[in-house]
Amino acid sequence: MNPKQLKSLFPALALPMILSSGALKADVPNVVADIAPVHSLVSMVMDGVGEPKLLVPQNMTPHHYSMRPSEAKALQEADLVVYVGHDMSPWLEPLFETVAASADTLDLSEVDGVLQLAYREGPVFDDHEGHDHEEEGHDDHDDH
């Protein structure tokens, strides 16, 4: 995500925090991000204000993830939960009605300007010339 896209994402991230924090409240909002890439983006937006909590540790896959009590507590105390989207994190949405019932949520797939790419199978690599290629069956680099 380039800086221009990040700046356009800021209002979507800031609005729920502003609305939930109140005009005179000086506390830093408790923000939880579902996965590491989202956590990184939210960290950049919150730079100098606070640090979001990461829900799914970097070494874990959300597909087979079992939440620990400390992560459930982070959701319970959250003012805002930022997640990659309902299609990518369907396991998280039921928790918004139970564990994180008092939190505002931000589904990044619903933010204007977010480009959703089609699902691709198999490993993809970058040839350092700005071209992504499927790993199998692409040996011809002379055409680039």
ABEGO torsion letter per residue (X at the ends): XBAAAAAAAAAAAAAAAAAAAEAABABBBBBBBABAAAAAAAAAAABGABBBBBABBAABBAAABBBBAAAAAAAAABABBBBAEAAABAAAAAAAABAAAABBBBBAAABBGBBBBBBBBEBBBBAGAGBBBBABGBABAAAX
